Amino acid sequence: MMIDTRVRAVIIEKDQILLIKRIKKESTYWVLPGGGVEEGESHEETVIRECQEELGVEVLVEKYFDKVETVYLGKEQENIFFICKIIGGKVGTGVGPEYQEGDYYEGEHIPEWMSMEEFEENIILPEGIKEKILKIFGQKHQMFQETGLGSKDF
């Protein structure tokens, strides 16, 4: 069975994480921005392109974060996550296929910043990544609270 590889961005600024809110008929949940690797593309190139399409921002890929393997619609899926930093553009100006009329994407895609407290309480897919992000950034969150520093200071 071929594995479907998705590459996603972990973008955290000032104790908030940037997510895509997915509203479908049967459910509402959040995902990290990203998508499928196109032929000839590196993982880093994929995440840069997807952030431009979905969010309308240019990102710098800082480093590999983690990998989560899941099964989605009966298909094995590998999600690779990179820590990214916004270096240009404006969140909410993406014009990727998700936002085109008559595409095959169901429901709404809404980019939004979420506090770490909200992140902890909401449904974040794929399963397993929320805990990994909270383990690392939840600890930093405590430092931000105590020192007043933002993630840009680390």
C-alpha positions in Angstrom: 0.0 0.0 0.0 1.3 3.4 -0.9 1.7 5.9 1.9 0.2 9.3 1.4 2.7 11.9 2.6 1.4 15.2 4.0 3.7 18.0 5.2 2.5 20.5 7.7 3.7 23.7 9.4 3.9 24.4 13.1 3.7 28.2 13.4 3.7 29.6 16.9 3.9 33.3 17.7 3.2 35.1 21.0 1.8 32.0 22.7 -0.6 31.3 19.8 -0.6 28.6 17.1 -1.8 29.1 13.6 -4.3 26.5 12.5 -6.9 25.9 9.7 -10.4 25.5 11.1 -12.3 22.8 9.1 -16.0 23.0 9.2 -17.8 20.1 7.5 -21.4 18.9 7.7 -20.7 16.3 10.4 -17.8 17.9 12.3 -15.6 20.8 13.1 -11.9 20.4 13.8 -8.6 22.1 13.3 -5.5 21.0 11.3 -2.0 22.5 11.0 -1.5 24.2 7.6 -0.1 21.9 4.9 -0.9 19.2 2.4 0.3 16.7 -0.1 3.8 16.5 -1.7 3.8 17.2 -5.4 6.1 15.3 -7.8 9.7 16.5 -7.6 9.0 18.6 -4.5 11.1 18.4 -1.3 9.2 18.3 2.1 10.4 21.9 2.8 9.2 23.1 -0.7 5.8 21.5 0.0 5.3 23.3 3.3 6.4 26.6 1.8 3.9 26.2 -1.1 1.1 25.0 1.1 1.5 28.0 3.5 1.3 30.3 0.6 -1.8 28.6 -0.8 -3.7 28.1 2.4 -2.6 31.0 4.5 -1.3 33.7 2.1 2.1 33.8 3.9 5.7 33.2 3.1 7.4 31.0 5.6 10.9 30.1 6.6 11.3 26.4 7.4 13.3 26.4 10.6 13.6 22.7 11.5 12.0 19.3 11.4 9.6 18.8 14.4 8.0 15.4 14.3 6.1 12.7 12.3 2.7 11.2 12.9 1.4 8.2 11.0 -2.4 7.6 10.7 -5.0 5.9 8.6 -7.4 8.3 6.9 -10.3 7.1 4.7 -8.7 3.6 4.7 -5.4 5.0 3.4 -2.1 5.1 5.3 -1.0 8.7 5.8 2.3 10.0 7.0 2.2 13.6 8.4 5.6 15.3 8.6 5.7 18.5 10.7 8.2 21.4 10.5 8.6 24.4 12.7 8.1 27.4 10.5 8.3 31.2 10.9 6.2 33.7 8.9 8.5 36.1 7.0 6.0 37.8 4.6 2.5 38.0 3.4 -0.8 38.3 5.4 -2.7 35.5 7.1 -6.0 35.0 5.4 -5.0 35.9 1.9 -4.5 32.4 0.6 -6.0 31.6 -2.8 -5.2 27.8 -3.0 -7.6 25.2 -4.4 -9.4 25.0 -1.0 -10.8 28.5 -1.7 -11.8 28.0 -5.3 -15.4 27.5 -6.4 -16.4 24.0 -7.4 -13.3 22.3 -6.0 -13.5 18.9 -4.4 -12.8 20.2 -0.9 -15.8 19.9 1.4 -16.8 22.6 3.9 -14.9 25.6 5.0 -11.2 26.3 5.5 -10.6 29.2 8.0 -7.1 30.2 9.0 -7.0 31.3 12.6 -4.7 31.9 15.5 -5.5 29.9 18.7 -4.1 30.3 22.2 -2.4 27.3 23.7 -5.3 26.9 26.2 -7.8 26.6 23.4 -5.4 24.4 21.5 -5.4 22.0 24.4 -9.2 21.9 24.5 -10.1 21.5 20.8 -10.0 18.7 18.3 -6.7 18.9 16.4 -6.0 16.4 13.6 -4.2 14.2 12.9 -4.5 12.6 16.3 -1.2 12.5 18.3 0.3 15.8 17.1 -1.5 18.0 19.7 0.2 16.1 22.6 3.6 16.4 21.0 3.2 20.2 20.4 1.9 20.7 24.0 4.8 18.7 25.4 7.3 21.1 23.8 5.5 24.4 23.6 3.4 23.9 26.7 6.6 24.0 28.7 7.6 27.1 26.9 4.1 28.5 27.4 4.9 28.4 31.2 8.1 30.4 30.5 6.2 32.9 28.4 3.7 33.4 31.2 6.5 33.9 33.8 8.9 36.0 31.8 6.7 37.8 29.3 8.9 36.5 26.4 7.4 35.4 23.1 8.5 32.4 21.0 10.6 34.7 18.8 12.8 35.1 21.9 13.8 31.4 21.9 
